[in-house]
Amino acid sequence: MSEETSKPLNFIERIVKEDVESGKVTHVCTRFPPEPNGYLHIGHAKSIWLNFGLAQKFGGKCNLRMDDTNPEKEDEEYVESIKADVQWLGYQWDGDVHYASDYFDQLYDWAVYLINAGKAFVCDLTAEEMRAYRGTLTEAGKESPFRTRSVEENLDLFERMRAGEFPDGSRTLRVKIDMASSNINLRDPVIYRIKRATHHQTGDKWCIYPSYDYAHGQSDAIEGISHSVCTLEFEVHRPLYEWFIDNIPVPATPHQYEFSRLNINYTVTSKRKLKQLVDEKHVDGWNDPRMPTVSGLRRRGFTPKAINDFCEMAGVTKVEGVVDLGMLEFAIREDLNNISPRAMCVLRPLKVTLTNYSDDQVETMTAPVHPQNEAMGTRAMPFCREILIDQDDFREEANKQYKRLVLGKRVRLRNSYVIEADEAVKDADGNIIEVRARVIEDTVGKDPADGVKAKGVIHWVSARDNVDCEVRLYDRLFSDPAPDAGGKNFLEFMNPHSLEILNGCKGEIGLAQATLDDRYQFEREGYFVLDSKYSAAEKLVFNRVIGLRDTWEKK
């Protein structure tokens, strides 16, 4: 979150500021509480930015807590990925990582407290029966026939649930609130289920697990959270959150505040759907560069700054809406334009032989590392008789709008000579395999002395001194702006052009020194980064982070 005090506060910042200034809160404590059942996505990044940013802005602390109440879907792999993503985004949680499972003993004791207070009961209804008893949005539910069990019987049954005497799903512990409530969440919700599953933190200690709604608020209270910030879909859960806080002897009374979740077009952020993409191998894992996961964006080449800037641009409101993916792409272009060294890479090479340049002659051309930042220095590129240009940069004939190399016409090689094409050499099938051209002498940094200027500028690399690389051109994973809206099958809208793999690409010689942390602007092509999964010393694989321009706006 920006530390600039001149920027207007969002509504949650205003609430926290008022609480601090009034003395209602003496120490700000927030938390980021993901469930470790998948990798974090861009929506989580906004929650991270907001919660950790609030703590930074108001001199408080932010906990990282795994809300790990569903061991069947959770895994230590997800825990580690969450920790890595938070730190990569530039944040550090206070103290050790917290887990809802750290509090299972206390949560069990409080469940016993609710039973003793006559506010909880063991229910034998099946899941189907419970749904039938629950009612609808327009019709009240009806009370379970087991709601009137005595305190003693409930205590006995709950202890035996914990001891593993009953089959999975055969009994639950529910709290007594109001089966006629207009808020269905208050219709005697379940707070414990029997579930024999090994937990990634507690092993096989428990065969009953608390519900998310029950564990969440009490974990906040145990940790002394001052502002429990969550997305708007939890607004209807707030009365239940507050009921637990009011009816259990918790050590603190946190309050829940909601903001609108981050919805982005051309994207799906449902963990279930993202997991489906991974499990069915539609993508190359959770960190596929087309995925909206933080790890996918990282592998793609996005920067923490760009993601945090995007979260700030998207804003914090209570109004649901859809943010254009172009805003995220704008953020990364802005950041990379400022920090990326320039390089030339020919994605589809075509040899050009300079017939008036001697075979043993080699010159060193000098170019700025960044045209707007002299402090980044210069780079050297060898120039010789044979160079490579992109196939799309040559035509035998072309109209006036084509500003590249054409037979009988001139073009400037970036940071080098003006050349003129004389002949196109073709193979037996009529494919152009070589261009023969002439160097116009004394044109490095100068216009030709004869006054015939070049029509455009193209990039190039030496055919003798270059680096061979694979280039992966990534684009949006979906071609529909709302791929999963209205019950649509999102898989039907996957973009068939979301990945194009090019082999035999040739980069300027300096790219041999590239590291995983380096992002480059390949001149005229876009921004690129080494792929962290497939690059190796013997094989350079560059991912396109983003093109130089938004090609989706017109679509």
C-alpha positions as CSV (number, residue, x, y, z in Angstrom):
1,M,0.0,0.0,0.0
2,S,1.3,3.4,-0.8
3,E,2.9,5.4,2.0
4,E,2.0,8.7,0.4
5,T,-0.1,10.7,2.8
6,S,-1.4,13.0,0.1
7,K,-3.5,10.3,-1.5
8,P,-7.1,10.1,-0.3
9,L,-7.9,7.3,2.1
10,N,-10.2,4.5,1.1
11,F,-13.2,3.8,3.3
12,I,-11.4,1.1,5.4
13,E,-8.4,3.3,5.9
14,R,-10.8,6.0,7.1
15,I,-12.4,3.6,9.6
16,V,-9.1,2.5,11.0
17,K,-7.9,6.1,11.2
18,E,-11.0,7.1,13.1
19,D,-10.7,4.1,15.5
20,V,-7.1,5.0,16.2
21,E,-7.7,8.7,16.7
22,S,-10.7,8.1,19.0
23,G,-8.8,5.6,21.1
24,K,-11.2,2.8,20.3
25,V,-8.2,0.9,19.0
26,T,-4.8,1.4,20.5
27,H,-2.9,-1.1,18.4
28,V,-3.9,-2.0,14.8
29,C,-3.7,-5.7,14.1
30,T,-4.9,-7.2,10.8
31,R,-4.5,-10.6,9.3
32,F,-4.4,-12.4,5.9
33,P,-6.2,-15.7,6.4
34,P,-6.2,-17.9,3.3
35,E,-7.3,-21.5,3.3
36,P,-4.4,-23.7,2.1
37,N,-6.4,-25.5,-0.5
38,G,-4.8,-24.0,-3.6
39,Y,-2.4,-21.4,-4.8
40,L,-3.1,-17.7,-4.3
41,H,-4.5,-15.7,-7.2
42,I,-4.7,-12.0,-8.1
43,G,-7.7,-11.5,-5.9
44,H,-5.7,-12.7,-2.9
45,A,-3.0,-10.2,-3.9
46,K,-5.5,-7.4,-3.3
47,S,-6.3,-8.7,0.1
48,I,-2.6,-9.1,0.9
49,W,-2.0,-5.5,-0.3
50,L,-4.9,-4.2,1.8
51,N,-4.3,-6.1,5.1
52,F,-0.5,-5.8,5.2
53,G,-0.8,-2.2,3.9
54,L,-3.1,-1.2,6.7
55,A,-0.7,-2.5,9.3
56,Q,2.2,-0.6,7.7
57,K,0.2,2.6,7.3
58,F,-0.9,2.7,11.0
59,G,2.2,1.2,12.6
60,G,0.5,-2.1,13.5
61,K,1.1,-5.7,12.6
62,C,-0.4,-8.2,10.2
63,N,-0.6,-12.0,10.9
64,L,-0.5,-14.6,8.3
65,R,-3.0,-17.3,9.3
66,M,-3.9,-20.5,7.5
67,D,-7.6,-21.2,8.0
68,D,-7.0,-24.9,7.8
69,T,-10.3,-26.4,8.9
70,N,-10.8,-28.7,5.9
71,P,-7.9,-31.2,5.8
72,E,-9.3,-33.2,2.9
73,K,-8.6,-30.3,0.5
74,E,-5.5,-28.8,2.1
75,D,-1.9,-29.6,1.6
76,E,1.5,-28.5,2.9
77,E,2.4,-27.6,-0.7
78,Y,-0.2,-24.9,-0.6
79,V,1.0,-23.6,2.8
80,E,4.5,-23.2,1.4
81,S,3.3,-21.5,-1.8
82,I,1.2,-19.0,0.2
83,K,4.2,-18.1,2.4
84,A,6.4,-17.7,-0.7
85,D,3.9,-15.5,-2.5
86,V,3.3,-13.2,0.4
87,Q,7.0,-12.6,0.8
88,W,7.6,-12.2,-2.9
89,L,4.9,-9.4,-3.0
90,G,7.1,-7.6,-0.5
91,Y,5.4,-8.3,2.9
92,Q,6.4,-10.0,6.1
93,W,3.9,-11.3,8.6
94,D,4.3,-10.7,12.3
95,G,6.0,-13.5,14.2
96,D,5.4,-17.1,13.2
97,V,2.8,-18.2,10.7
98,H,-0.5,-18.9,12.5
99,Y,-2.9,-21.7,11.9
100,A,-6.5,-22.1,12.9
101,S,-5.5,-25.6,13.9
102,D,-3.3,-24.0,16.6
103,Y,-6.5,-23.3,18.3
104,F,-8.4,-26.6,17.9
105,D,-8.2,-27.4,21.6
106,Q,-9.5,-24.0,22.6
107,L,-12.2,-24.2,19.9
108,Y,-13.3,-27.6,21.3
109,D,-13.4,-26.2,24.8
110,W,-15.6,-23.3,23.7
111,A,-17.9,-25.7,21.9
112,V,-18.3,-27.5,25.2
113,Y,-19.0,-24.1,26.8
114,L,-21.8,-23.5,24.3
115,I,-23.3,-27.0,25.1
116,N,-23.2,-26.2,28.8
117,A,-24.9,-22.9,28.2
118,G,-27.7,-24.7,26.3
119,K,-26.7,-23.1,23.0
120,A,-25.3,-26.1,21.1
121,F,-26.6,-29.6,20.4
122,V,-25.6,-32.8,18.7
123,C,-27.7,-33.4,15.6
124,D,-28.3,-36.7,13.9
125,L,-29.9,-35.4,10.7
126,T,-28.2,-36.4,7.5
127,A,-26.9,-33.7,5.2
128,E,-30.0,-34.1,2.9
129,E,-32.4,-34.0,5.9
130,M,-30.6,-30.9,7.2
131,R,-31.1,-29.1,3.8
132,A,-34.8,-30.0,3.9
133,Y,-35.1,-28.6,7.4
134,R,-33.2,-25.5,6.6
135,G,-36.0,-23.9,4.6
136,T,-35.5,-21.4,1.7
137,L,-34.9,-17.7,1.3
138,T,-38.7,-17.1,1.5
139,E,-39.7,-19.9,3.9
140,A,-38.5,-20.4,7.4
141,G,-36.8,-23.6,8.4
142,K,-37.9,-26.0,11.1
143,E,-36.0,-27.1,14.2
144,S,-34.2,-30.4,14.3
145,P,-35.9,-33.1,16.4
146,F,-32.6,-33.4,18.3
147,R,-32.5,-29.7,19.3
148,T,-34.1,-30.5,22.7
149,R,-31.5,-33.0,23.8
150,S,-30.3,-32.4,27.4
151,V,-27.0,-30.8,28.1
152,E,-25.7,-34.0,29.6
153,E,-26.6,-36.1,26.5
154,N,-25.0,-33.5,24.2
155,L,-21.8,-33.4,26.3
156,D,-21.7,-37.2,26.2
157,L,-22.3,-37.4,22.4
158,F,-19.9,-34.6,21.6
159,E,-17.1,-36.3,23.6
160,R,-17.8,-39.6,21.8
161,M,-17.7,-37.8,18.5
162,R,-14.3,-36.6,19.4
163,A,-13.3,-40.1,20.4
164,G,-14.2,-41.5,17.0
165,E,-17.1,-43.7,18.0
166,F,-19.4,-42.6,15.2
167,P,-19.1,-42.8,11.4
168,D,-18.1,-39.8,9.3
169,G,-21.0,-37.5,8.6
170,S,-23.4,-39.3,11.0
171,R,-23.5,-36.5,13.6
172,T,-22.8,-32.8,13.8
173,L,-22.6,-30.2,16.5
174,R,-24.9,-27.2,15.8
175,V,-25.6,-24.0,17.6
176,K,-29.1,-22.9,18.5
177,I,-29.9,-19.5,17.0
178,D,-33.0,-19.0,14.9
179,M,-34.5,-21.4,12.3
180,A,-36.9,-18.6,11.2
181,S,-34.1,-16.0,10.6
182,S,-34.1,-14.2,7.3
183,N,-30.4,-14.8,7.2
184,I,-30.0,-18.5,6.4
185,N,-26.5,-18.5,8.0
186,L,-28.2,-18.1,11.4
187,R,-30.5,-21.2,11.0
188,D,-28.7,-23.4,13.6
189,P,-25.5,-23.7,11.7
190,V,-23.1,-26.6,12.0
191,I,-19.9,-25.9,13.9
192,Y,-18.4,-29.4,14.0
193,R,-18.4,-32.4,11.6
194,I,-17.0,-35.9,12.0
195,K,-14.3,-36.3,9.3
196,R,-11.5,-38.8,9.5
197,A,-8.8,-37.1,7.5
198,T,-5.1,-36.7,8.3
199,H,-4.4,-33.0,8.9
200,H,-1.2,-31.4,7.5
201,Q,-0.5,-29.8,10.9
202,T,-2.2,-32.0,13.6
203,G,-1.9,-35.4,12.0
204,D,-4.5,-37.8,13.2
205,K,-5.2,-36.1,16.6
206,W,-8.7,-35.1,15.5
207,C,-11.5,-36.8,13.7
208,I,-13.9,-33.9,14.2
209,Y,-13.2,-30.5,12.6
210,P,-14.7,-27.0,13.2
211,S,-16.5,-25.2,10.5
212,Y,-14.9,-22.2,8.8
213,D,-17.5,-19.8,10.2
214,Y,-16.9,-21.0,13.7
215,A,-13.1,-21.1,13.6
216,H,-12.6,-17.9,11.7
217,G,-13.9,-15.3,14.1
218,Q,-12.6,-17.0,17.2
219,S,-9.2,-17.2,15.7
220,D,-9.4,-13.5,15.1
221,A,-10.3,-13.0,18.8
222,I,-7.5,-15.2,20.0
223,E,-5.0,-13.2,17.9
224,G,-6.4,-9.9,19.0
225,I,-7.3,-8.8,15.5
226,S,-8.5,-5.2,15.6
227,H,-10.0,-5.1,12.1
228,S,-11.1,-8.3,10.4
229,V,-11.1,-7.3,6.7
230,C,-12.7,-9.6,4.2
231,T,-14.5,-9.6,0.9
232,L,-18.2,-8.6,0.4
233,E,-19.6,-12.2,0.1
234,F,-18.9,-12.6,3.8
235,E,-21.2,-9.7,4.7
236,V,-24.1,-12.1,5.3
237,H,-21.9,-14.1,7.6
238,R,-21.1,-11.2,9.8
239,P,-24.2,-11.7,12.1
240,L,-23.0,-15.2,12.8
241,Y,-19.4,-13.9,13.3
242,E,-20.8,-11.5,15.9
243,W,-23.1,-14.1,17.5
244,F,-20.1,-16.3,18.3
245,I,-18.1,-13.3,19.6
246,D,-21.1,-12.4,21.8
247,N,-21.8,-15.9,23.1
248,I,-18.3,-17.2,23.8
249,P,-15.9,-15.9,26.4
250,V,-13.3,-14.8,23.9
251,P,-10.3,-12.6,24.9
252,A,-11.1,-9.8,22.4
253,T,-14.0,-8.6,20.3
254,P,-12.8,-8.0,16.7
255,H,-15.2,-6.4,14.1
256,Q,-15.6,-7.5,10.5
257,Y,-15.4,-5.1,7.6
258,E,-16.1,-6.0,4.0
259,F,-14.9,-4.7,0.7
260,S,-15.8,-5.7,-2.9
261,R,-13.7,-8.6,-4.2
262,L,-11.5,-8.2,-7.2
263,N,-13.3,-9.4,-10.3
264,I,-11.3,-9.2,-13.6
265,N,-12.6,-9.9,-17.1
266,Y,-11.1,-12.6,-19.3
267,T,-10.2,-14.4,-16.0
268,V,-11.5,-17.1,-13.6
269,T,-10.4,-17.0,-10.0
270,S,-12.4,-19.8,-8.5
271,K,-9.9,-22.1,-6.8
272,R,-12.0,-25.1,-7.8
273,K,-11.9,-24.0,-11.5
274,L,-8.2,-23.2,-11.3
275,K,-7.5,-26.6,-9.8
276,Q,-9.6,-28.2,-12.6
277,L,-7.3,-26.4,-15.2
278,V,-4.3,-27.9,-13.4
279,D,-5.7,-31.4,-12.8
280,E,-6.9,-31.8,-16.3
281,K,-3.6,-30.4,-17.7
282,H,-5.1,-27.6,-19.6
283,V,-2.2,-25.6,-18.2
284,D,1.3,-26.3,-17.1
285,G,0.6,-26.3,-13.4
286,W,-0.5,-23.7,-10.8
287,N,2.4,-21.5,-11.9
288,D,1.6,-21.6,-15.6
289,P,2.3,-18.1,-16.9
290,R,-1.3,-17.8,-18.2
291,M,-2.8,-18.5,-14.8
292,P,-4.0,-15.6,-12.6
293,T,-2.1,-17.1,-9.7
294,V,0.6,-15.0,-8.0
295,S,3.1,-17.7,-8.8
296,G,1.9,-17.8,-12.4
297,L,2.2,-14.0,-12.7
298,R,5.7,-14.3,-11.1
299,R,6.8,-16.9,-13.6
300,R,5.3,-14.8,-16.4
301,G,7.6,-11.9,-15.4
302,F,5.2,-9.6,-13.5
303,T,6.8,-7.6,-10.8
304,P,5.6,-7.1,-7.2
305,K,5.4,-3.4,-7.8
306,A,3.1,-3.8,-10.8
307,I,0.8,-6.1,-8.9
308,N,0.6,-3.8,-5.9
309,D,0.2,-0.7,-8.1
310,F,-2.7,-2.5,-9.9
311,C,-4.4,-3.3,-6.5
312,E,-4.2,0.4,-5.6
313,M,-5.6,1.4,-9.0
314,A,-8.5,-1.0,-8.7
315,G,-9.4,0.7,-5.4
316,V,-11.2,-0.4,-2.2
317,T,-15.0,0.1,-2.3
318,K,-18.2,-1.8,-1.4
319,V,-19.4,-1.7,-4.9
320,E,-19.2,-4.9,-6.9
321,G,-17.8,-4.5,-10.4
322,V,-15.5,-6.0,-13.0
323,V,-12.0,-4.6,-13.5
324,D,-10.6,-4.7,-17.0
325,L,-7.6,-7.0,-17.3
326,G,-6.0,-4.2,-19.4
327,M,-5.5,-2.3,-16.2
328,L,-3.2,-5.0,-14.8
329,E,-1.4,-5.2,-18.2
330,F,-1.0,-1.4,-18.1
331,A,0.6,-1.6,-14.7
332,I,3.2,-4.1,-15.8
333,R,4.0,-2.2,-18.9
334,E,4.5,1.0,-16.9
335,D,6.8,-0.7,-14.5
336,L,8.8,-2.6,-17.0
337,N,9.2,0.3,-19.4
338,N,11.0,2.2,-16.6
339,I,13.3,-0.6,-15.4
340,S,13.9,-3.0,-18.3
341,P,17.2,-3.0,-20.1
342,R,16.7,-3.1,-23.9
343,A,17.9,-6.0,-26.1
344,M,17.3,-7.2,-29.6
345,C,16.0,-10.7,-30.3
346,V,14.9,-12.0,-33.7
347,L,12.0,-14.4,-33.2
348,R,11.7,-15.7,-36.8
349,P,15.2,-15.3,-38.3
350,L,15.9,-14.5,-41.9
351,K,19.5,-14.2,-43.0
352,V,20.7,-11.0,-44.7
353,T,24.0,-11.0,-46.5
354,L,25.7,-7.6,-46.9
355,T,27.4,-8.0,-50.2
356,N,29.6,-4.9,-49.9
357,Y,30.9,-5.8,-46.4
358,S,34.0,-7.9,-46.3
359,D,33.7,-11.4,-44.8
360,D,36.5,-10.8,-42.2
361,Q,35.3,-7.4,-41.1
362,V,33.6,-7.0,-37.7
363,E,32.5,-3.7,-36.1
364,T,31.1,-3.1,-32.6
365,M,27.9,-1.2,-32.5
366,T,27.0,0.7,-29.4
367,A,23.5,1.1,-28.1
368,P,22.0,2.5,-24.8
369,V,20.9,-0.1,-22.3
370,H,17.9,2.1,-21.7
371,P,17.1,5.1,-23.9
372,Q,15.7,7.2,-21.1
373,N,18.2,6.3,-18.4
374,E,21.8,7.1,-19.3
375,A,22.9,5.8,-15.9
376,M,22.2,2.2,-17.1
377,G,25.1,2.6,-19.5
378,T,25.6,1.1,-23.0
379,R,25.8,-2.3,-24.6
380,A,28.0,-3.6,-27.4
381,M,26.8,-5.6,-30.4
382,P,29.1,-7.2,-33.0
383,F,28.2,-6.4,-36.6
384,C,29.4,-8.5,-39.5
385,R,28.7,-9.4,-43.1
386,E,25.8,-11.8,-42.2
387,I,23.0,-10.6,-40.0
388,L,19.6,-11.9,-39.0
389,I,16.3,-9.9,-39.3
390,D,12.8,-11.0,-38.6
391,Q,10.9,-12.7,-41.5
392,D,8.1,-10.2,-41.2
393,D,10.5,-7.3,-41.7
394,F,11.1,-8.1,-45.4
395,R,8.9,-8.0,-48.4
396,E,9.7,-8.2,-52.1
397,E,6.9,-5.7,-52.8
398,A,4.9,-3.6,-50.3
399,N,2.7,-0.5,-50.1
400,K,3.7,2.8,-48.6
401,Q,2.4,1.8,-45.2
402,Y,5.0,-0.9,-44.9
403,K,8.0,0.8,-43.2
404,R,10.5,-2.1,-43.3
405,L,12.9,-3.7,-45.8
406,V,11.6,-4.0,-49.4
407,L,13.5,-4.9,-52.5
408,G,15.1,-1.7,-53.9
409,K,14.3,0.2,-50.8
410,R,16.2,1.2,-47.7
411,V,15.8,0.6,-44.0
412,R,17.8,1.4,-40.9
413,L,19.2,-1.3,-38.7
414,R,18.6,-0.1,-35.2
415,N,21.8,1.5,-33.8
416,S,23.6,0.6,-37.0
417,Y,23.8,1.2,-40.7
418,V,21.2,2.0,-43.3
419,I,21.0,-0.9,-45.8
420,E,19.3,-1.4,-49.2
421,A,17.9,-4.7,-50.4
422,D,18.9,-6.0,-53.8
423,E,17.9,-9.6,-54.1
424,A,15.7,-12.3,-52.5
425,V,17.1,-15.8,-52.6
426,K,14.5,-18.6,-52.6
427,D,14.5,-22.3,-52.1
428,A,13.0,-24.9,-54.5
429,D,9.5,-24.2,-53.0
430,G,9.7,-20.5,-53.5
431,N,10.3,-19.6,-49.8
432,I,12.7,-16.7,-49.2
433,I,15.7,-18.1,-47.4
434,E,18.1,-15.1,-47.7
435,V,18.2,-11.5,-48.6
436,R,21.2,-9.9,-50.3
437,A,21.6,-6.3,-49.5
438,R,24.2,-3.5,-49.4
439,V,25.4,-1.3,-46.5
440,I,25.0,2.4,-47.2
441,E,28.4,3.7,-46.0
442,D,28.9,6.2,-43.3
443,T,25.3,6.0,-42.0
444,V,25.8,4.9,-38.4
445,G,24.0,7.6,-36.6
446,K,23.8,9.6,-39.8
447,D,21.4,9.9,-42.8
448,P,22.8,8.8,-46.2
449,A,24.9,11.4,-47.9
450,D,22.8,11.0,-51.2
451,G,19.7,12.3,-49.4
452,V,17.7,9.0,-49.9
453,K,16.5,8.3,-46.4
454,A,15.5,5.0,-44.9
455,K,11.7,4.4,-44.6
456,G,11.8,2.7,-41.2
457,V,13.9,1.0,-38.5
458,I,14.2,-2.7,-37.8
459,H,16.0,-4.8,-35.3
460,W,18.7,-7.4,-36.1
461,V,21.4,-9.6,-34.6
462,S,24.7,-10.9,-35.9
463,A,24.4,-14.2,-37.6
464,R,27.7,-15.3,-36.1
465,D,27.6,-13.9,-32.6
466,N,24.3,-14.4,-30.9
467,V,22.5,-16.6,-28.4
468,D,20.1,-19.3,-29.4
469,C,16.9,-19.3,-27.4
470,E,13.3,-20.5,-27.2
471,V,10.7,-17.8,-26.9
472,R,7.2,-18.4,-25.5
473,L,4.6,-15.9,-26.5
474,Y,1.9,-15.9,-23.8
475,D,-1.5,-14.2,-24.1
476,R,-4.8,-14.2,-22.2
477,L,-6.0,-17.7,-21.3
478,F,-9.6,-17.0,-22.2
479,S,-11.0,-15.3,-25.3
480,D,-14.4,-14.4,-23.6
481,P,-14.5,-11.5,-21.2
482,A,-16.7,-13.5,-18.8
483,P,-15.8,-17.1,-19.4
484,D,-17.6,-18.6,-16.4
485,A,-20.6,-16.2,-16.1
486,G,-24.2,-17.4,-16.2
487,G,-23.3,-21.0,-15.8
488,K,-21.1,-21.1,-18.9
489,N,-18.5,-23.9,-19.2
490,F,-15.4,-21.8,-19.0
491,L,-13.3,-24.5,-20.7
492,E,-15.2,-23.8,-23.9
493,F,-13.7,-20.3,-24.0
494,M,-10.0,-21.1,-23.6
495,N,-8.0,-19.0,-26.0
496,P,-6.3,-21.4,-28.5
497,H,-3.6,-18.7,-29.1
498,S,-2.7,-18.2,-25.4
499,L,0.7,-19.8,-26.0
500,E,2.9,-20.0,-29.1
501,I,6.4,-21.6,-28.7
502,L,9.1,-20.4,-31.1
503,N,12.4,-22.3,-31.4
504,G,15.5,-21.2,-33.0
505,C,15.2,-17.6,-32.0
506,K,18.4,-15.5,-31.9
507,G,19.2,-12.9,-29.3
508,E,22.0,-10.4,-29.1
509,I,25.0,-11.8,-27.4
510,G,24.5,-10.0,-24.1
511,L,21.4,-12.0,-23.4
512,A,23.8,-14.9,-22.5
513,Q,24.2,-13.2,-19.1
514,A,20.5,-13.0,-18.4
515,T,19.3,-14.2,-14.9
516,L,15.9,-15.1,-13.7
517,D,15.5,-11.7,-12.0
518,D,16.2,-9.8,-15.3
519,R,13.4,-8.5,-17.4
520,Y,14.1,-7.2,-20.8
521,Q,12.4,-5.2,-23.5
522,F,13.1,-7.0,-26.7
523,E,12.9,-4.0,-29.0
524,R,9.8,-3.9,-31.1
525,E,8.6,-7.2,-29.6
526,G,7.6,-6.7,-26.0
527,Y,8.9,-7.5,-22.5
528,F,10.5,-10.8,-21.7
529,V,11.9,-12.8,-18.8
530,L,13.7,-16.1,-18.5
531,D,11.3,-18.9,-17.6
532,S,12.1,-20.3,-14.2
533,K,10.9,-23.8,-15.0
534,Y,12.5,-24.6,-18.4
535,S,15.5,-22.3,-18.7
536,A,18.9,-23.9,-18.0
537,A,22.5,-23.2,-18.7
538,E,22.3,-25.1,-22.0
539,K,18.9,-23.7,-23.0
540,L,17.6,-20.2,-22.6
541,V,13.8,-20.0,-22.6
542,F,12.2,-16.5,-22.5
543,N,8.6,-15.8,-21.6
544,R,6.8,-12.8,-23.1
545,V,5.5,-10.9,-20.1
546,I,3.4,-8.5,-22.1
547,G,3.5,-7.0,-25.6
548,L,4.4,-3.4,-26.1
549,R,0.8,-2.4,-26.9
550,D,-2.7,-3.5,-25.9
551,T,-3.9,-5.7,-28.8
552,W,-7.2,-6.6,-27.0
553,E,-8.6,-3.1,-26.8
554,K,-9.9,-3.0,-30.3
555,K,-11.3,-6.6,-29.9
